[in-house]
């Protein structure tokens, strides 16, 4: 199945068609600037503009820089505080006239990495650290997420990582040829 994948960030909104069985990006990625201030309606309209560029009328998966519960933003990181309490899934669905599933952007990266990337077929714990306008992190074991709170600083996260004697960092490359680090730990 093909979907339109969208990543809403503090400085840019990116979109690409993605095959959900292979994890492959189909065609070119399109990036537009995130409206400033990044309030709900302007971001929804910019997202709708991006969807129109693809002439897309099907399902959309959207990574979003906030804690998300059942489509509702519970926090606001690098976006306007008016997002808190907003049902982002409903807002984007109305703006695009497409069904939209919204989840936290680091959760989306973690799910993709566990399904198609360095975490595939791994036993134990895989730690995903996402770095963009902001940074997020996820500890993943099988189908269970162990979330680090957003207030954890990079210094305390490094201390946590140093306490894991059986962990190693693996250099990984995504399908677009971009490199990064993935922390792998067997317990």
C-alpha positions as CSV (number, residue, x, y, z in Angstrom):
1,X,0.0,0.0,0.0
2,X,1.2,3.5,-0.8
3,X,0.6,6.4,1.5
4,X,1.8,10.0,1.7
5,X,4.2,10.4,4.6
6,X,4.5,13.9,6.1
7,X,6.9,15.1,8.7
8,X,6.0,18.3,10.4
9,X,9.0,20.0,11.9
10,X,9.9,23.3,13.6
11,X,11.4,24.7,10.4
12,X,10.1,22.5,7.6
13,X,7.2,20.3,6.5
14,X,8.4,17.4,4.4
15,X,6.4,14.9,2.3
16,X,7.0,11.9,0.2
17,X,5.1,8.9,-1.1
18,X,6.0,5.8,0.8
19,X,5.3,2.1,0.2
20,X,4.2,0.7,3.6
21,X,5.2,-2.9,2.7
22,X,8.8,-2.1,1.7
23,X,9.4,1.1,3.5
24,X,10.8,2.6,0.3
25,X,10.3,6.2,-0.7
26,X,8.6,6.5,-4.1
27,X,9.8,9.5,-5.9
28,X,11.1,12.8,-4.7
29,X,10.7,14.3,-1.2
30,X,9.1,17.8,-1.1
31,X,9.9,20.3,1.6
32,X,8.2,23.6,2.4
33,X,8.8,26.0,5.2
34,X,6.8,25.7,8.4
35,X,4.7,28.9,8.9
36,X,5.8,31.1,11.7
37,X,4.4,31.3,14.2
38,X,3.5,27.6,13.8
39,X,-0.1,27.8,15.0
40,X,-2.6,25.0,14.1
41,X,-4.5,26.6,11.2
42,X,-1.5,28.0,9.2
43,X,0.3,24.7,9.6
44,X,-2.8,22.8,8.5
45,X,-3.1,25.0,5.4
46,X,0.6,24.6,4.6
47,X,0.2,20.8,4.9
48,X,-2.9,20.9,2.6
49,X,-0.8,22.8,0.1
50,X,1.9,20.1,0.3
51,X,-0.7,17.4,-0.2
52,X,-2.0,19.2,-3.3
53,X,1.5,19.3,-4.8
54,X,1.3,15.4,-4.8
55,X,-2.2,15.5,-6.1
56,X,-2.9,13.0,-3.3
57,X,-6.3,11.7,-2.2
58,X,-5.5,8.7,-0.1
59,X,-4.3,8.0,3.5
60,X,-1.6,10.2,5.1
61,X,0.7,9.3,7.9
62,X,2.0,12.3,9.8
63,X,4.9,12.6,12.2
64,X,4.4,15.5,14.5
65,X,6.7,17.3,17.1
66,X,4.5,16.7,20.1
67,X,3.3,13.9,22.4
68,X,0.2,12.6,20.7
69,X,-2.6,10.6,22.2
70,X,-5.4,9.5,19.9
71,X,-4.6,12.3,17.4
72,X,-4.5,15.0,20.1
73,X,-1.4,17.0,20.7
74,X,-0.5,17.0,24.4
75,X,2.7,19.1,24.2
76,X,4.2,21.5,21.8
77,X,7.9,21.3,20.9
78,X,9.2,23.8,18.3
79,X,5.6,24.7,17.4
80,X,3.1,27.1,18.9
81,X,1.6,26.3,22.3
82,X,-1.9,26.6,20.8
83,X,-1.4,23.0,19.5
84,X,-1.8,21.7,23.1
85,X,-5.3,20.1,23.2
86,X,-5.7,20.3,19.4
87,X,-6.9,17.2,17.6
88,X,-4.2,17.3,14.9
89,X,-5.6,14.3,13.1
90,X,-9.0,15.9,12.7
91,X,-7.5,19.3,11.8
92,X,-5.2,17.8,9.1
93,X,-8.0,15.5,7.8
94,X,-10.4,18.5,7.3
95,X,-7.7,20.6,5.7
96,X,-6.5,17.8,3.2
97,X,-9.8,16.0,2.7
98,X,-7.8,12.8,3.4
99,X,-7.7,10.3,6.3
100,X,-4.7,11.4,8.4
101,X,-3.0,9.3,11.2
102,X,-0.9,11.5,13.4
103,X,1.8,10.2,15.8
104,X,4.9,11.7,17.5
105,X,7.7,12.1,15.0
106,X,10.3,10.2,17.1
107,X,7.7,7.4,17.5
108,X,7.3,7.3,13.7
109,X,11.0,7.1,13.2
110,X,11.3,4.4,15.8
111,X,8.5,2.3,14.2
112,X,10.1,2.7,10.8
113,X,13.6,1.8,12.1
114,X,12.2,-1.3,13.9
115,X,10.3,-2.4,10.8
116,X,12.7,-1.6,8.0
117,X,16.0,-0.4,9.4
118,X,18.8,-1.2,11.8
119,X,16.3,-2.5,14.5
120,X,14.7,-5.1,12.2
121,X,15.2,-8.7,13.5
122,X,17.1,-7.4,16.6
123,X,16.6,-8.9,20.0
124,X,16.9,-6.8,23.1
125,X,16.6,-3.1,23.2
126,X,17.1,-0.6,20.4
127,X,17.5,3.1,21.3
128,X,16.5,5.6,18.6
129,X,17.7,9.2,18.9
130,X,16.2,11.6,16.4
131,X,18.0,14.9,15.8
132,X,16.4,17.8,13.9
133,X,15.2,21.2,15.0
134,X,14.7,19.4,18.3
135,X,15.7,15.9,19.4
136,X,13.7,13.0,20.5
137,X,14.5,9.5,21.7
138,X,12.8,6.2,22.1
139,X,13.8,2.9,23.7
140,X,12.2,0.1,21.8
141,X,12.1,-3.6,22.8
142,X,10.0,-5.8,20.5
143,X,6.7,-4.0,20.3
144,X,7.1,-2.1,23.6
145,X,8.1,1.6,23.7
146,X,9.9,2.8,26.8
147,X,9.7,6.6,26.5
148,X,12.3,9.0,27.9
149,X,10.6,12.1,29.1
150,X,11.1,15.2,27.0
151,X,12.8,17.0,29.8
152,X,15.8,14.7,29.8
153,X,18.8,16.6,28.7
154,X,21.5,15.4,26.3
155,X,23.9,15.3,29.2
156,X,21.7,13.1,31.3
157,X,20.9,10.9,28.3
158,X,24.6,10.5,27.7
159,X,25.0,9.4,31.3
160,X,22.2,6.9,30.9
161,X,23.9,5.5,27.7
162,X,27.2,5.2,29.5
163,X,25.5,3.1,32.2
164,X,24.7,0.4,29.6
165,X,27.8,-1.8,29.4
166,X,26.4,-4.1,26.7
167,X,25.5,-1.4,24.3
168,X,27.2,-0.5,21.1
169,X,26.6,2.3,18.6
170,X,26.0,1.2,15.0
171,X,26.4,3.6,12.1
172,X,23.3,3.3,9.9
173,X,22.3,4.7,6.6
174,X,18.7,5.4,5.6
175,X,17.2,4.8,2.1
176,X,18.1,8.4,1.1
177,X,21.8,7.8,1.9
178,X,21.8,9.9,5.1
179,X,24.0,8.5,7.9
180,X,23.2,8.4,11.6
181,X,23.8,6.5,14.8
182,X,21.6,3.8,16.3
183,X,22.4,2.5,19.7
184,X,22.0,-1.2,20.0
185,X,21.9,-3.0,23.3
186,X,21.3,-6.6,24.1
187,X,20.0,-7.5,27.5
